[in-house]
Amino acid sequence: MGITEKKLEVLQRMLDESTYTVALCGSGVVKECGQRTLKTPQMAYEVEEQYGVSPEEIFTTVYYNNRTAQFFEFYKEEILKKPAKVTETARALKKMEEAGKLQCVIDSNIYQQMKCGGCKNVIALHGSIYENTCPHCGKVYSMEYMRDSEKIPRCESCGTVIRPGVKLFGEMMNSTIMSEASRQVEQADVLLLLGTSVASEVYSKYLNHFEGRYLILIHKERQFLDERADLLILEEPRKVLEKLKF
């Protein structure tokens, strides 16, 4: 059930007719650029082999606070040294946005592929590796500063350990960001799910707010509750979106 000319025509028509389109980008979009998420079995195995703990343990506030040096060894080596590349998905969404056919991107990707690809209205649910802040004085630091710091990155002004701008496992979501994401989904005429699913741990609660015309799913492999979609295309989003005309 991959991409066919007929399905591509239906997709193009749905997006052309939409008055307000919101795209939700999941882990499948991260995989397109060669990056792996921490919850993939292979990544989890490799992290535990190298660091002696699981990603679910090391990528937490408790580990960050109590074993700070080890946390940053992992964070710099596994997260910051392997930034995700901008793919055709980000470039296609930028074109849609510029054409007035995409009003918002909701992204669970800490690498900010869509924003780096040129999209303007992006909600980063899990934060960004590019926005890091000193929790004491509020000074902001770049990803490069974090990556290139020796051992633990500290604030140049007050010496406090700099807090990565990403959401760690187990942390509460930012209520303001969650509310805005819910509002965008509620406002959508067309909801475009890319590299994620209706049963997504991240996005399923937001889908409860969708009352629009079309729910479109584009992901590589069949997933639970796919039948809820008005249009399902089993393919990598980048291979589909690059064929659209805007």
C-alpha positions as CSV (number, residue, x, y, z in Angstrom):
1,M,0.0,0.0,0.0
2,G,2.9,2.4,-0.7
3,I,2.7,5.5,-2.8
4,T,0.7,5.3,-6.1
5,E,-0.2,8.0,-8.5
6,K,-3.8,7.8,-7.4
7,K,-2.8,8.2,-3.7
8,L,-0.5,11.1,-4.6
9,E,-3.3,12.8,-6.4
10,V,-5.6,12.4,-3.4
11,L,-2.9,13.7,-1.0
12,Q,-2.3,16.7,-3.3
13,R,-6.0,17.4,-3.5
14,M,-6.6,17.2,0.3
15,L,-3.7,19.5,1.0
16,D,-4.7,22.0,-1.8
17,E,-8.3,22.1,-0.4
18,S,-7.1,22.5,3.3
19,T,-7.8,25.8,5.1
20,Y,-5.4,24.9,7.9
21,T,-2.8,22.1,7.8
22,V,-0.8,20.9,10.8
23,A,2.0,18.4,10.5
24,L,3.1,16.1,13.3
25,C,6.6,14.7,12.9
26,G,7.7,11.5,14.7
27,S,10.7,9.2,15.0
28,G,10.3,8.0,11.4
29,V,11.4,11.4,10.3
30,V,14.5,11.2,12.5
31,K,15.4,7.9,11.0
32,E,15.3,9.4,7.5
33,C,18.4,11.4,8.2
34,G,20.4,8.4,9.6
35,Q,19.8,9.3,13.3
36,R,18.5,6.9,15.8
37,T,16.2,7.5,18.8
38,L,17.3,6.4,22.2
39,K,14.3,4.0,22.5
40,T,15.2,1.8,19.5
41,P,16.4,-1.7,20.7
42,Q,19.7,-1.5,18.9
43,M,20.5,2.0,20.3
44,A,19.5,0.9,23.8
45,Y,21.7,-2.2,23.6
46,E,24.7,-0.2,22.5
47,V,24.3,2.5,25.2
48,E,24.0,-0.1,27.9
49,E,27.1,-1.9,26.6
50,Q,29.2,1.2,26.5
51,Y,27.9,3.1,29.6
52,G,26.6,0.3,31.8
53,V,23.1,1.8,32.1
54,S,20.1,2.0,29.9
55,P,19.1,5.2,28.0
56,E,16.0,5.4,30.2
57,E,18.3,5.7,33.2
58,I,21.1,7.9,31.9
59,F,18.9,10.4,30.0
60,T,17.1,11.6,33.2
61,T,17.1,14.5,35.6
62,V,18.2,12.2,38.4
63,Y,21.3,11.0,36.4
64,Y,22.0,14.6,35.3
65,N,21.9,15.9,38.9
66,N,23.8,13.0,40.6
67,R,26.2,11.8,37.9
68,T,26.7,15.0,35.9
69,A,30.1,14.2,34.4
70,Q,28.9,10.8,33.1
71,F,25.6,12.3,31.8
72,F,27.5,14.9,29.7
73,E,30.0,12.3,28.5
74,F,27.0,10.4,27.1
75,Y,25.1,13.5,26.0
76,K,28.0,15.0,24.0
77,E,29.1,11.7,22.4
78,E,25.7,10.2,21.6
79,I,23.5,13.2,21.0
80,L,25.6,16.3,20.1
81,K,28.3,14.8,17.9
82,K,25.8,13.2,15.6
83,P,23.4,16.0,14.6
84,A,20.6,15.1,12.3
85,K,20.8,16.2,8.7
86,V,18.0,18.2,6.9
87,T,16.2,15.9,4.6
88,E,13.6,16.2,1.8
89,T,10.8,16.1,4.4
90,A,12.0,19.4,6.0
91,R,12.5,21.0,2.6
92,A,9.1,20.0,1.4
93,L,7.4,21.3,4.5
94,K,9.2,24.6,4.1
95,K,7.8,24.9,0.6
96,M,4.3,24.1,1.9
97,E,4.6,26.7,4.6
98,E,5.9,29.3,2.1
99,A,2.9,28.5,-0.2
100,G,0.5,29.1,2.7
101,K,-0.5,25.4,2.7
102,L,1.1,24.5,6.1
103,Q,0.3,26.5,9.2
104,C,2.2,24.6,11.9
105,V,4.7,21.8,12.5
106,I,4.6,20.0,15.8
107,D,7.9,18.1,16.3
108,S,9.1,15.7,18.9
109,N,12.6,15.8,17.5
110,I,15.3,17.5,19.7
111,Y,17.5,18.0,16.6
112,Q,15.1,20.6,15.2
113,Q,15.3,19.2,11.6
114,M,12.2,21.2,10.5
115,K,13.4,24.5,11.9
116,C,16.9,24.0,10.5
117,G,15.3,23.2,7.2
118,G,13.6,26.6,7.1
119,C,10.2,26.1,8.7
120,K,9.1,29.0,10.8
121,N,6.1,28.0,12.9
122,V,7.5,24.9,14.7
123,I,6.4,23.7,18.2
124,A,9.3,21.6,19.7
125,L,7.6,19.4,22.2
126,H,10.8,18.0,23.6
127,G,13.0,21.0,23.4
128,S,16.1,21.5,21.3
129,I,19.8,20.7,21.5
130,Y,20.4,24.3,20.1
131,E,18.8,26.2,23.0
132,N,20.7,25.7,26.4
133,T,20.4,27.9,29.4
134,C,22.2,28.5,32.7
135,P,19.6,27.8,35.4
136,H,21.1,30.4,37.7
137,C,21.6,33.6,35.6
138,G,19.6,32.6,32.4
139,K,22.5,33.1,30.0
140,V,21.9,31.1,26.7
141,Y,24.4,28.8,25.1
142,S,24.7,27.2,21.7
143,M,24.9,23.5,20.9
144,E,28.5,24.0,19.8
145,Y,29.4,25.5,23.3
146,M,27.9,22.4,25.0
147,R,29.5,20.0,22.6
148,D,33.0,21.5,22.7
149,S,33.2,22.1,26.4
150,E,35.7,20.0,28.3
151,K,34.0,17.6,30.6
152,I,31.0,19.5,32.2
153,P,29.8,22.6,30.4
154,R,29.6,25.5,32.8
155,C,28.3,29.1,32.6
156,E,31.0,31.6,31.7
157,S,29.3,34.2,34.0
158,C,28.5,32.3,37.2
159,G,30.1,28.8,36.8
160,T,26.7,27.0,37.1
161,V,26.3,23.8,35.2
162,I,24.4,24.6,32.0
163,R,21.0,22.8,31.5
164,P,20.5,21.1,28.2
165,G,17.5,22.5,26.4
166,V,15.9,19.1,25.9
167,K,13.3,17.3,27.8
168,L,14.8,14.4,29.7
169,F,12.9,11.1,30.3
170,G,10.4,11.4,33.1
171,E,10.2,15.2,33.1
172,M,6.9,17.0,33.0
173,M,5.9,18.5,29.7
174,N,5.8,22.3,29.5
175,S,2.1,23.1,29.9
176,T,2.2,26.2,27.7
177,I,3.7,24.2,24.8
178,M,1.2,21.4,25.3
179,S,-1.7,23.8,25.3
180,E,-0.5,25.5,22.1
181,A,0.0,22.1,20.4
182,S,-3.5,21.1,21.4
183,R,-4.9,24.4,20.1
184,Q,-3.1,23.9,16.7
185,V,-4.5,20.4,16.3
186,E,-8.0,21.5,17.3
187,Q,-7.8,24.3,14.7
188,A,-6.5,22.0,11.9
189,D,-8.6,21.2,8.8
190,V,-6.0,18.6,7.8
191,L,-3.7,16.7,10.2
192,L,-0.6,15.3,8.5
193,L,1.1,12.6,10.6
194,L,4.7,11.9,9.3
195,G,6.8,9.1,10.6
196,T,4.5,8.5,13.5
197,S,1.2,6.7,14.2
198,V,-2.3,7.2,15.7
199,A,-1.2,5.1,18.6
200,S,2.0,7.2,19.2
201,E,3.0,7.6,22.9
202,V,3.8,11.2,22.1
203,Y,0.9,12.3,19.8
204,S,-2.1,10.1,20.7
205,K,-3.4,12.6,23.4
206,Y,-3.2,15.5,20.9
207,L,-5.2,13.6,18.3
208,N,-8.2,13.6,20.7
209,H,-8.5,17.4,19.9
210,F,-8.7,16.9,16.1
211,E,-12.1,17.6,14.6
212,G,-11.0,18.5,11.0
213,R,-11.7,17.0,7.6
214,Y,-8.8,14.7,6.9
215,L,-6.3,12.7,8.9
216,I,-3.4,11.7,6.7
217,L,-0.8,9.1,7.8
218,I,2.5,8.7,6.0
219,H,4.9,6.2,7.6
220,K,7.0,3.3,6.5
221,E,5.4,0.3,8.1
222,R,1.8,-0.6,9.0
223,Q,0.9,0.4,12.6
224,F,-1.9,-0.1,15.1
225,L,-5.0,2.0,14.4
226,D,-3.9,2.9,10.8
227,E,-7.5,2.3,9.7
228,R,-8.5,5.6,11.5
229,A,-6.7,7.5,8.7
230,D,-8.6,9.1,5.8
231,L,-5.5,8.5,3.7
232,L,-2.7,6.0,4.5
233,I,0.5,5.9,2.6
234,L,3.1,3.3,3.7
235,E,6.3,4.9,2.6
236,E,9.0,7.2,4.1
237,P,7.6,10.7,4.3
238,R,10.5,12.2,2.3
239,K,9.8,10.0,-0.7
240,V,6.2,11.2,-0.7
241,L,6.4,14.9,0.1
242,E,9.1,15.6,-2.4
243,K,6.6,14.7,-5.2
244,L,4.1,17.3,-4.1
245,K,3.7,20.5,-6.1
246,F,3.5,23.8,-4.2
